[in-house]
Amino acid sequence: MATKRVVLHASTAESLSRARRNVQNLLASRPNTEVLIVANAGAVSAALETLGDHTDQYLRLCRNSLIAQGLTNDKGIEEIEAAVVTLMELQTIGWAYIHA
């Protein structure tokens, strides 16, 4: 069976919280799933304000959102150029998209 790949899109603090729970639940049920959380807009500031947990390794912050909000990624969370580009590219190569 092929590895499943899922990208969770978080655009608010609430959706980031849901996405983090979704990752935990998904990996508990399907541990071989490849998963990413793509955060933009309000989810970026929420990611930087909340204590990191083990789901931060799956988190990608939109650099455009960081710049637009004047934020500094002092937590060292991996960044992507633009959420919209990453979401489009992942879906194009077969990743399942879920808006958290």
Biopython code that builds the backbone (N, CA, C, O; Angstrom):
import numpy as np
from Bio.PDB.StructureBuilder import StructureBuilder

atoms = [
    (1, "MET", "N", (0.846, -1.191, 0.000)),
    (1, "MET", "CA", (0.000, 0.000, 0.000)),
    (1, "MET", "C", (0.886, 1.247, 0.000)),
    (1, "MET", "O", (1.851, 1.329, 0.760)),
    (2, "ALA", "N", (0.558, 2.198, -0.841)),
    (2, "ALA", "CA", (1.340, 3.426, -0.975)),
    (2, "ALA", "C", (1.216, 4.284, 0.279)),
    (2, "ALA", "O", (0.192, 4.278, 0.961)),
    (3, "THR", "N", (2.272, 5.009, 0.559)),
    (3, "THR", "CA", (2.258, 5.933, 1.688)),
    (3, "THR", "C", (1.251, 7.044, 1.409)),
    (3, "THR", "O", (1.228, 7.619, 0.320)),
    (4, "LYS", "N", (0.431, 7.333, 2.392)),
    (4, "LYS", "CA", (-0.529, 8.431, 2.280)),
    (4, "LYS", "C", (0.171, 9.720, 2.683)),
    (4, "LYS", "O", (1.009, 9.741, 3.584)),
    (5, "ARG", "N", (-0.198, 10.804, 1.985)),
    (5, "ARG", "CA", (0.398, 12.116, 2.270)),
    (5, "ARG", "C", (-0.729, 13.120, 2.458)),
    (5, "ARG", "O", (-1.624, 13.237, 1.620)),
    (6, "VAL", "N", (-0.670, 13.845, 3.574)),
    (6, "VAL", "CA", (-1.726, 14.785, 3.933)),
    (6, "VAL", "C", (-1.114, 16.122, 4.330)),
    (6, "VAL", "O", (-0.174, 16.176, 5.123)),
    (7, "VAL", "N", (-1.654, 17.193, 3.774)),
    (7, "VAL", "CA", (-1.262, 18.534, 4.190)),
    (7, "VAL", "C", (-2.462, 19.183, 4.866)),
    (7, "VAL", "O", (-3.552, 19.261, 4.301)),
    (8, "LEU", "N", (-2.232, 19.646, 6.091)),
    (8, "LEU", "CA", (-3.259, 20.343, 6.865)),
    (8, "LEU", "C", (-2.978, 21.836, 6.766)),
    (8, "LEU", "O", (-1.857, 22.280, 7.017)),
    (9, "HIS", "N", (-3.989, 22.605, 6.403)),
    (9, "HIS", "CA", (-3.845, 24.045, 6.224)),
    (9, "HIS", "C", (-4.447, 24.757, 7.429)),
    (9, "HIS", "O", (-5.631, 24.600, 7.723)),
    (10, "ALA", "N", (-3.634, 25.532, 8.116)),
    (10, "ALA", "CA", (-4.088, 26.302, 9.276)),
    (10, "ALA", "C", (-3.909, 27.786, 8.985)),
    (10, "ALA", "O", (-2.811, 28.241, 8.664)),
    (11, "SER", "N", (-5.006, 28.535, 9.103)),
    (11, "SER", "CA", (-4.937, 29.970, 8.828)),
    (11, "SER", "C", (-5.323, 30.837, 10.025)),
    (11, "SER", "O", (-5.243, 32.063, 9.957)),
    (12, "THR", "N", (-5.738, 30.209, 11.108)),
    (12, "THR", "CA", (-6.088, 30.940, 12.331)),
    (12, "THR", "C", (-5.481, 30.206, 13.527)),
    (12, "THR", "O", (-5.012, 29.075, 13.400)),
    (13, "ALA", "N", (-5.496, 30.855, 14.672)),
    (13, "ALA", "CA", (-5.002, 30.205, 15.889)),
    (13, "ALA", "C", (-5.819, 28.954, 16.189)),
    (13, "ALA", "O", (-5.263, 27.924, 16.571)),
    (14, "GLU", "N", (-7.127, 29.040, 16.018)),
    (14, "GLU", "CA", (-7.999, 27.897, 16.281)),
    (14, "GLU", "C", (-7.721, 26.754, 15.312)),
    (14, "GLU", "O", (-7.691, 25.591, 15.714)),
    (15, "SER", "N", (-7.518, 27.079, 14.045)),
    (15, "SER", "CA", (-7.263, 26.008, 13.082)),
    (15, "SER", "C", (-5.877, 25.388, 13.293)),
    (15, "SER", "O", (-5.681, 24.209, 13.000)),
    (16, "LEU", "N", (-4.917, 26.167, 13.796)),
    (16, "LEU", "CA", (-3.610, 25.598, 14.123)),
    (16, "LEU", "C", (-3.752, 24.590, 15.261)),
    (16, "LEU", "O", (-3.159, 23.512, 15.226)),
    (17, "SER", "N", (-4.531, 24.947, 16.252)),
    (17, "SER", "CA", (-4.771, 24.028, 17.365)),
    (17, "SER", "C", (-5.425, 22.738, 16.870)),
    (17, "SER", "O", (-5.041, 21.644, 17.284)),
    (18, "ARG", "N", (-6.409, 22.870, 15.987)),
    (18, "ARG", "CA", (-7.063, 21.681, 15.407)),
    (18, "ARG", "C", (-6.078, 20.871, 14.585)),
    (18, "ARG", "O", (-6.059, 19.643, 14.673)),
    (19, "ALA", "N", (-5.258, 21.546, 13.785)),
    (19, "ALA", "CA", (-4.294, 20.843, 12.936)),
    (19, "ALA", "C", (-3.314, 20.041, 13.788)),
    (19, "ALA", "O", (-2.982, 18.906, 13.446)),
    (20, "ARG", "N", (-2.856, 20.615, 14.879)),
    (20, "ARG", "CA", (-1.940, 19.895, 15.767)),
    (20, "ARG", "C", (-2.613, 18.641, 16.338)),
    (20, "ARG", "O", (-1.989, 17.583, 16.409)),
    (21, "ARG", "N", (-3.875, 18.755, 16.741)),
    (21, "ARG", "CA", (-4.603, 17.575, 17.230)),
    (21, "ARG", "C", (-4.816, 16.571, 16.102)),
    (21, "ARG", "O", (-4.708, 15.362, 16.309)),
    (22, "ASN", "N", (-5.121, 17.079, 14.904)),
    (22, "ASN", "CA", (-5.309, 16.201, 13.748)),
    (22, "ASN", "C", (-4.054, 15.391, 13.467)),
    (22, "ASN", "O", (-4.140, 14.197, 13.180)),
    (23, "VAL", "N", (-2.890, 16.024, 13.548)),
    (23, "VAL", "CA", (-1.631, 15.312, 13.321)),
    (23, "VAL", "C", (-1.469, 14.190, 14.341)),
    (23, "VAL", "O", (-1.131, 13.061, 13.985)),
    (24, "GLN", "N", (-1.710, 14.506, 15.599)),
    (24, "GLN", "CA", (-1.589, 13.488, 16.644)),
    (24, "GLN", "C", (-2.534, 12.317, 16.382)),
    (24, "GLN", "O", (-2.130, 11.157, 16.462)),
    (25, "ASN", "N", (-3.776, 12.622, 16.074)),
    (25, "ASN", "CA", (-4.764, 11.572, 15.832)),
    (25, "ASN", "C", (-4.444, 10.762, 14.580)),
    (25, "ASN", "O", (-4.555, 9.536, 14.579)),
    (26, "LEU", "N", (-4.052, 11.445, 13.531)),
    (26, "LEU", "CA", (-3.736, 10.780, 12.271)),
    (26, "LEU", "C", (-2.556, 9.827, 12.435)),
    (26, "LEU", "O", (-2.611, 8.678, 11.996)),
    (27, "LEU", "N", (-1.494, 10.307, 13.066)),
    (27, "LEU", "CA", (-0.305, 9.471, 13.219)),
    (27, "LEU", "C", (-0.515, 8.333, 14.220)),
    (27, "LEU", "O", (0.120, 7.284, 14.110)),
    (28, "ALA", "N", (-1.398, 8.537, 15.188)),
    (28, "ALA", "CA", (-1.724, 7.442, 16.118)),
    (28, "ALA", "C", (-2.466, 6.326, 15.380)),
    (28, "ALA", "O", (-2.284, 5.145, 15.674)),
    (29, "SER", "N", (-3.292, 6.713, 14.433)),
    (29, "SER", "CA", (-4.083, 5.740, 13.676)),
    (29, "SER", "C", (-3.349, 5.192, 12.460)),
    (29, "SER", "O", (-3.454, 4.006, 12.147)),
    (30, "ARG", "N", (-2.611, 6.051, 11.778)),
    (30, "ARG", "CA", (-1.879, 5.686, 10.552)),
    (30, "ARG", "C", (-0.441, 6.204, 10.658)),
    (30, "ARG", "O", (-0.102, 7.220, 10.052)),
    (31, "PRO", "N", (0.403, 5.507, 11.427)),
    (31, "PRO", "CA", (1.749, 6.013, 11.716)),
    (31, "PRO", "C", (2.658, 6.181, 10.502)),
    (31, "PRO", "O", (3.657, 6.895, 10.591)),
    (32, "ASN", "N", (2.354, 5.566, 9.407)),
    (32, "ASN", "CA", (3.201, 5.688, 8.220)),
    (32, "ASN", "C", (2.791, 6.828, 7.294)),
    (32, "ASN", "O", (3.320, 6.954, 6.190)),
    (33, "THR", "N", (1.864, 7.645, 7.734)),
    (33, "THR", "CA", (1.395, 8.765, 6.924)),
    (33, "THR", "C", (2.418, 9.899, 6.937)),
    (33, "THR", "O", (2.975, 10.241, 7.979)),
    (34, "GLU", "N", (2.649, 10.465, 5.773)),
    (34, "GLU", "CA", (3.484, 11.663, 5.662)),
    (34, "GLU", "C", (2.552, 12.851, 5.869)),
    (34, "GLU", "O", (1.527, 12.950, 5.195)),
    (35, "VAL", "N", (2.884, 13.746, 6.779)),
    (35, "VAL", "CA", (1.974, 14.836, 7.115)),
    (35, "VAL", "C", (2.736, 16.146, 7.304)),
    (35, "VAL", "O", (3.853, 16.174, 7.821)),
    (36, "LEU", "N", (2.096, 17.225, 6.867)),
    (36, "LEU", "CA", (2.616, 18.577, 7.075)),
    (36, "LEU", "C", (1.473, 19.485, 7.513)),
    (36, "LEU", "O", (0.317, 19.282, 7.140)),
    (37, "ILE", "N", (1.820, 20.479, 8.304)),
    (37, "ILE", "CA", (0.893, 21.569, 8.624)),
    (37, "ILE", "C", (1.460, 22.818, 7.962)),
    (37, "ILE", "O", (2.592, 23.213, 8.242)),
    (38, "VAL", "N", (0.684, 23.434, 7.093)),
    (38, "VAL", "CA", (1.083, 24.690, 6.461)),
    (38, "VAL", "C", (0.292, 25.804, 7.140)),
    (38, "VAL", "O", (-0.937, 25.840, 7.079)),
    (39, "ALA", "N", (1.018, 26.708, 7.786)),
    (39, "ALA", "CA", (0.385, 27.793, 8.536)),
    (39, "ALA", "C", (0.612, 29.127, 7.831)),
    (39, "ALA", "O", (1.725, 29.454, 7.418)),
    (40, "ASN", "N", (-0.472, 29.884, 7.707)),
    (40, "ASN", "CA", (-0.369, 31.245, 7.197)),
    (40, "ASN", "C", (-1.305, 32.140, 7.996)),
    (40, "ASN", "O", (-2.004, 31.676, 8.897)),
    (41, "ALA", "N", (-1.314, 33.413, 7.665)),
    (41, "ALA", "CA", (-2.177, 34.412, 8.312)),
    (41, "ALA", "C", (-2.031, 34.332, 9.839)),
    (41, "ALA", "O", (-0.910, 34.308, 10.347)),
    (42, "GLY", "N", (-3.137, 34.293, 10.564)),
    (42, "GLY", "CA", (-3.122, 34.302, 12.025)),
    (42, "GLY", "C", (-2.494, 33.085, 12.667)),
    (42, "GLY", "O", (-2.063, 33.146, 13.819)),
    (43, "ALA", "N", (-2.435, 31.978, 11.941)),
    (43, "ALA", "CA", (-1.819, 30.768, 12.495)),
    (43, "ALA", "C", (-0.322, 30.934, 12.688)),
    (43, "ALA", "O", (0.272, 30.266, 13.535)),
    (44, "VAL", "N", (0.296, 31.819, 11.911)),
    (44, "VAL", "CA", (1.742, 32.031, 12.031)),
    (44, "VAL", "C", (2.061, 32.677, 13.379)),
    (44, "VAL", "O", (2.943, 32.206, 14.097)),
    (45, "SER", "N", (1.362, 33.732, 13.719)),
    (45, "SER", "CA", (1.625, 34.375, 15.011)),
    (45, "SER", "C", (1.274, 33.428, 16.159)),
    (45, "SER", "O", (1.964, 33.419, 17.178)),
    (46, "ALA", "N", (0.217, 32.637, 16.012)),
    (46, "ALA", "CA", (-0.158, 31.680, 17.043)),
    (46, "ALA", "C", (0.924, 30.627, 17.238)),
    (46, "ALA", "O", (1.207, 30.229, 18.368)),
    (47, "ALA", "N", (1.528, 30.176, 16.149)),
    (47, "ALA", "CA", (2.592, 29.174, 16.232)),
    (47, "ALA", "C", (3.796, 29.724, 16.993)),
    (47, "ALA", "O", (4.457, 28.996, 17.734)),
    (48, "LEU", "N", (4.071, 31.001, 16.808)),
    (48, "LEU", "CA", (5.218, 31.612, 17.476)),
    (48, "LEU", "C", (4.921, 31.962, 18.932)),
    (48, "LEU", "O", (5.841, 32.087, 19.740)),
    (49, "GLU", "N", (3.646, 32.119, 19.269)),
    (49, "GLU", "CA", (3.256, 32.496, 20.630)),
    (49, "GLU", "C", (3.037, 31.298, 21.540)),
    (49, "GLU", "O", (3.150, 31.425, 22.759)),
    (50, "THR", "N", (2.728, 30.143, 20.977)),
    (50, "THR", "CA", (2.422, 28.970, 21.792)),
    (50, "THR", "C", (3.671, 28.136, 22.018)),
    (50, "THR", "O", (4.612, 28.159, 21.224)),
    (51, "LEU", "N", (3.656, 27.406, 23.111)),
    (51, "LEU", "CA", (4.768, 26.504, 23.382)),
    (51, "LEU", "C", (4.800, 25.422, 22.325)),
    (51, "LEU", "O", (3.769, 24.844, 21.981)),
    (52, "GLY", "N", (5.966, 25.156, 21.819)),
    (52, "GLY", "CA", (6.115, 24.120, 20.811)),
    (52, "GLY", "C", (5.861, 22.744, 21.400)),
    (52, "GLY", "O", (6.138, 22.495, 22.573)),
    (53, "ASP", "N", (5.342, 21.873, 20.587)),
    (53, "ASP", "CA", (5.192, 20.487, 20.991)),
    (53, "ASP", "C", (5.770, 19.625, 19.875)),
    (53, "ASP", "O", (6.358, 20.144, 18.927)),
    (54, "HIS", "N", (5.606, 18.335, 19.984)),
    (54, "HIS", "CA", (6.224, 17.459, 18.982)),
    (54, "HIS", "C", (5.635, 17.640, 17.581)),
    (54, "HIS", "O", (6.218, 17.169, 16.605)),
    (55, "THR", "N", (4.495, 18.312, 17.467)),
    (55, "THR", "CA", (3.927, 18.530, 16.129)),
    (55, "THR", "C", (4.631, 19.652, 15.365)),
    (55, "THR", "O", (4.432, 19.794, 14.159)),
    (56, "ASP", "N", (5.448, 20.449, 16.051)),
    (56, "ASP", "CA", (6.166, 21.527, 15.358)),
    (56, "ASP", "C", (7.097, 20.993, 14.274)),
    (56, "ASP", "O", (7.427, 21.723, 13.339)),
    (57, "GLN", "N", (7.523, 19.753, 14.377)),
    (57, "GLN", "CA", (8.380, 19.178, 13.341)),
    (57, "GLN", "C", (7.639, 19.037, 12.008)),
    (57, "GLN", "O", (8.274, 18.923, 10.960)),
    (58, "TYR", "N", (6.324, 19.043, 12.037)),
    (58, "TYR", "CA", (5.506, 18.945, 10.834)),
    (58, "TYR", "C", (5.034, 20.307, 10.342)),
    (58, "TYR", "O", (4.412, 20.405, 9.285)),
    (59, "LEU", "N", (5.324, 21.347, 11.095)),
    (59, "LEU", "CA", (4.808, 22.690, 10.844)),
    (59, "LEU", "C", (5.713, 23.465, 9.887)),
    (59, "LEU", "O", (6.939, 23.422, 9.990)),
    (60, "ARG", "N", (5.074, 24.173, 8.953)),
    (60, "ARG", "CA", (5.783, 25.048, 8.020)),
    (60, "ARG", "C", (5.106, 26.412, 8.074)),
    (60, "ARG", "O", (3.891, 26.518, 7.911)),
    (61, "LEU", "N", (5.900, 27.452, 8.303)),
    (61, "LEU", "CA", (5.366, 28.812, 8.398)),
    (61, "LEU", "C", (5.515, 29.544, 7.075)),
    (61, "LEU", "O", (6.558, 29.468, 6.426)),
    (62, "CYS", "N", (4.477, 30.245, 6.686)),
    (62, "CYS", "CA", (4.494, 31.045, 5.467)),
    (62, "CYS", "C", (5.353, 32.287, 5.693)),
    (62, "CYS", "O", (5.051, 33.118, 6.549)),
    (63, "ARG", "N", (6.424, 32.398, 4.912)),
    (63, "ARG", "CA", (7.322, 33.551, 5.040)),
    (63, "ARG", "C", (6.603, 34.850, 4.687)),
    (63, "ARG", "O", (6.868, 35.886, 5.297)),
    (64, "ASN", "N", (5.697, 34.807, 3.709)),
    (64, "ASN", "CA", (4.945, 36.014, 3.363)),
    (64, "ASN", "C", (4.134, 36.515, 4.556)),
    (64, "ASN", "O", (4.045, 37.721, 4.782)),
    (65, "SER", "N", (3.541, 35.594, 5.320)),
    (65, "SER", "CA", (2.774, 35.984, 6.505)),
    (65, "SER", "C", (3.685, 36.546, 7.584)),
    (65, "SER", "O", (3.331, 37.516, 8.254)),
    (66, "LEU", "N", (4.858, 35.941, 7.757)),
    (66, "LEU", "CA", (5.821, 36.471, 8.727)),
    (66, "LEU", "C", (6.167, 37.923, 8.396)),
    (66, "LEU", "O", (6.136, 38.793, 9.266)),
    (67, "ILE", "N", (6.494, 38.172, 7.135)),
    (67, "ILE", "CA", (6.883, 39.514, 6.698)),
    (67, "ILE", "C", (5.714, 40.491, 6.833)),
    (67, "ILE", "O", (5.884, 41.597, 7.346)),
    (68, "ALA", "N", (4.542, 40.089, 6.381)),
    (68, "ALA", "CA", (3.367, 40.967, 6.421)),
    (68, "ALA", "C", (3.000, 41.379, 7.840)),
    (68, "ALA", "O", (2.496, 42.479, 8.067)),
    (69, "GLN", "N", (3.261, 40.477, 8.803)),
    (69, "GLN", "CA", (2.917, 40.766, 10.193)),
    (69, "GLN", "C", (4.100, 41.306, 10.991)),
    (69, "GLN", "O", (3.977, 41.581, 12.185)),
    (70, "GLY", "N", (5.238, 41.456, 10.333)),
    (70, "GLY", "CA", (6.427, 41.968, 11.006)),
    (70, "GLY", "C", (6.939, 41.036, 12.093)),
    (70, "GLY", "O", (7.441, 41.491, 13.121)),
    (71, "LEU", "N", (6.815, 39.744, 11.871)),
    (71, "LEU", "CA", (7.199, 38.755, 12.879)),
    (71, "LEU", "C", (8.575, 38.170, 12.591)),
    (71, "LEU", "O", (9.026, 38.120, 11.447)),
    (72, "THR", "N", (9.221, 37.734, 13.650)),
    (72, "THR", "CA", (10.503, 37.045, 13.552)),
    (72, "THR", "C", (10.315, 35.616, 14.031)),
    (72, "THR", "O", (9.746, 35.376, 15.096)),
    (73, "ASN", "N", (10.794, 34.680, 13.244)),
    (73, "ASN", "CA", (10.684, 33.266, 13.576)),
    (73, "ASN", "C", (11.823, 32.880, 14.513)),
    (73, "ASN", "O", (12.773, 32.210, 14.108)),
    (74, "ASP", "N", (11.719, 33.310, 15.772)),
    (74, "ASP", "CA", (12.775, 33.027, 16.736)),
    (74, "ASP", "C", (12.719, 31.601, 17.276)),
    (74, "ASP", "O", (13.621, 31.180, 18.000)),
    (75, "LYS", "N", (11.669, 30.855, 16.931)),
    (75, "LYS", "CA", (11.568, 29.454, 17.353)),
    (75, "LYS", "C", (12.276, 28.520, 16.372)),
    (75, "LYS", "O", (12.463, 27.338, 16.660)),
    (76, "GLY", "N", (12.667, 29.051, 15.219)),
    (76, "GLY", "CA", (13.370, 28.227, 14.248)),
    (76, "GLY", "C", (12.500, 27.208, 13.540)),
    (76, "GLY", "O", (13.000, 26.196, 13.050)),
    (77, "ILE", "N", (11.207, 27.466, 13.483)),
    (77, "ILE", "CA", (10.294, 26.570, 12.770)),
    (77, "ILE", "C", (10.575, 26.703, 11.279)),
    (77, "ILE", "O", (10.831, 27.799, 10.780)),
    (78, "GLU", "N", (10.524, 25.589, 10.581)),
    (78, "GLU", "CA", (10.820, 25.621, 9.146)),
    (78, "GLU", "C", (9.863, 26.562, 8.421)),
    (78, "GLU", "O", (8.668, 26.600, 8.716)),
    (79, "GLU", "N", (10.400, 27.315, 7.475)),
    (79, "GLU", "CA", (9.605, 28.271, 6.705)),
    (79, "GLU", "C", (9.476, 27.825, 5.256)),
    (79, "GLU", "O", (10.325, 27.120, 4.712)),
    (80, "ILE", "N", (8.381, 28.266, 4.659)),
    (80, "ILE", "CA", (8.158, 28.084, 3.231)),
    (80, "ILE", "C", (7.966, 29.461, 2.624)),
    (80, "ILE", "O", (7.614, 30.407, 3.329)),
    (81, "GLU", "N", (8.190, 29.583, 1.338)),
    (81, "GLU", "CA", (8.074, 30.878, 0.664)),
    (81, "GLU", "C", (6.668, 31.463, 0.798)),
    (81, "GLU", "O", (6.493, 32.593, 1.254)),
    (82, "ALA", "N", (5.683, 30.686, 0.397)),
    (82, "ALA", "CA", (4.296, 31.147, 0.404)),
    (82, "ALA", "C", (3.376, 29.953, 0.597)),
    (82, "ALA", "O", (3.520, 28.938, -0.084)),
    (83, "ALA", "N", (2.435, 30.070, 1.520)),
    (83, "ALA", "CA", (1.510, 28.970, 1.791)),
    (83, "ALA", "C", (0.752, 28.564, 0.534)),
    (83, "ALA", "O", (0.620, 27.376, 0.243)),
    (84, "VAL", "N", (0.259, 29.537, -0.204)),
    (84, "VAL", "CA", (-0.550, 29.229, -1.381)),
    (84, "VAL", "C", (0.248, 28.424, -2.408)),
    (84, "VAL", "O", (-0.296, 27.521, -3.044)),
    (85, "VAL", "N", (1.505, 28.739, -2.569)),
    (85, "VAL", "CA", (2.354, 28.011, -3.519)),
    (85, "VAL", "C", (2.581, 26.584, -3.033)),
    (85, "VAL", "O", (2.443, 25.633, -3.802)),
    (86, "THR", "N", (2.928, 26.438, -1.767)),
    (86, "THR", "CA", (3.182, 25.107, -1.210)),
    (86, "THR", "C", (1.931, 24.243, -1.265)),
    (86, "THR", "O", (2.006, 23.073, -1.642)),
    (87, "LEU", "N", (0.784, 24.800, -0.896)),
    (87, "LEU", "CA", (-0.458, 24.029, -0.939)),
    (87, "LEU", "C", (-0.781, 23.579, -2.359)),
    (87, "LEU", "O", (-1.188, 22.437, -2.572)),
    (88, "MET", "N", (-0.603, 24.458, -3.313)),
    (88, "MET", "CA", (-0.855, 24.122, -4.717)),
    (88, "MET", "C", (0.095, 23.028, -5.190)),
    (88, "MET", "O", (-0.329, 22.051, -5.808)),
    (89, "GLU", "N", (1.383, 23.196, -4.896)),
    (89, "GLU", "CA", (2.366, 22.222, -5.358)),
    (89, "GLU", "C", (2.157, 20.847, -4.738)),
    (89, "GLU", "O", (2.275, 19.835, -5.429)),
    (90, "LEU", "N", (1.851, 20.798, -3.450)),
    (90, "LEU", "CA", (1.621, 19.501, -2.808)),
    (90, "LEU", "C", (0.385, 18.802, -3.368)),
    (90, "LEU", "O", (0.402, 17.593, -3.596)),
    (91, "GLN", "N", (-0.677, 19.558, -3.587)),
    (91, "GLN", "CA", (-1.881, 18.946, -4.161)),
    (91, "GLN", "C", (-1.627, 18.449, -5.582)),
    (91, "GLN", "O", (-2.171, 17.423, -5.992)),
    (92, "THR", "N", (-0.811, 19.168, -6.320)),
    (92, "THR", "CA", (-0.488, 18.779, -7.691)),
    (92, "THR", "C", (0.222, 17.432, -7.738)),
    (92, "THR", "O", (0.065, 16.679, -8.698)),
    (93, "ILE", "N", (1.007, 17.126, -6.698)),
    (93, "ILE", "CA", (1.728, 15.848, -6.688)),
    (93, "ILE", "C", (1.029, 14.784, -5.835)),
    (93, "ILE", "O", (1.628, 13.768, -5.482)),
    (94, "GLY", "N", (-0.235, 15.029, -5.511)),
    (94, "GLY", "CA", (-1.040, 13.978, -4.904)),
    (94, "GLY", "C", (-1.271, 14.033, -3.410)),
    (94, "GLY", "O", (-1.851, 13.102, -2.853)),
    (95, "TRP", "N", (-0.840, 15.086, -2.742)),
    (95, "TRP", "CA", (-1.110, 15.194, -1.307)),
    (95, "TRP", "C", (-2.583, 15.509, -1.101)),
    (95, "TRP", "O", (-3.153, 16.316, -1.835)),
    (96, "ALA", "N", (-3.205, 14.881, -0.109)),
    (96, "ALA", "CA", (-4.583, 15.195, 0.277)),
    (96, "ALA", "C", (-4.559, 16.509, 1.059)),
    (96, "ALA", "O", (-3.679, 16.727, 1.891)),
    (97, "TYR", "N", (-5.533, 17.382, 0.784)),
    (97, "TYR", "CA", (-5.622, 18.685, 1.439)),
    (97, "TYR", "C", (-6.770, 18.673, 2.433)),
    (97, "TYR", "O", (-7.888, 18.271, 2.108)),
    (98, "ILE", "N", (-6.476, 19.123, 3.663)),
    (98, "ILE", "CA", (-7.514, 19.286, 4.677)),
    (98, "ILE", "C", (-7.338, 20.659, 5.291)),
    (98, "ILE", "O", (-6.255, 21.000, 5.767)),
    (99, "HIS", "N", (-8.408, 21.452, 5.283)),
    (99, "HIS", "CA", (-8.360, 22.731, 5.997)),
    (99, "HIS", "C", (-8.789, 22.474, 7.430)),
    (99, "HIS", "O", (-9.916, 22.050, 7.686)),
    (100, "ALA", "N", (-7.883, 22.733, 8.358)),
    (100, "ALA", "CA", (-8.147, 22.438, 9.770)),
    (100, "ALA", "C", (-9.106, 23.437, 10.381)),
    (100, "ALA", "O", (-9.435, 23.334, 11.562)),
]
sb = StructureBuilder()
sb.init_structure("model")
sb.init_model(0)
sb.init_chain("A")
sb.init_seg("    ")
for serial, (resi, resn, name, xyz) in enumerate(atoms, 1):
    if name == "N":
        sb.init_residue(resn, " ", resi, " ")
    sb.init_atom(name, np.array(xyz, "f"), 0.0, 1.0, " ", f" {name:<3s}", serial, name[0])
structure = sb.get_structure()
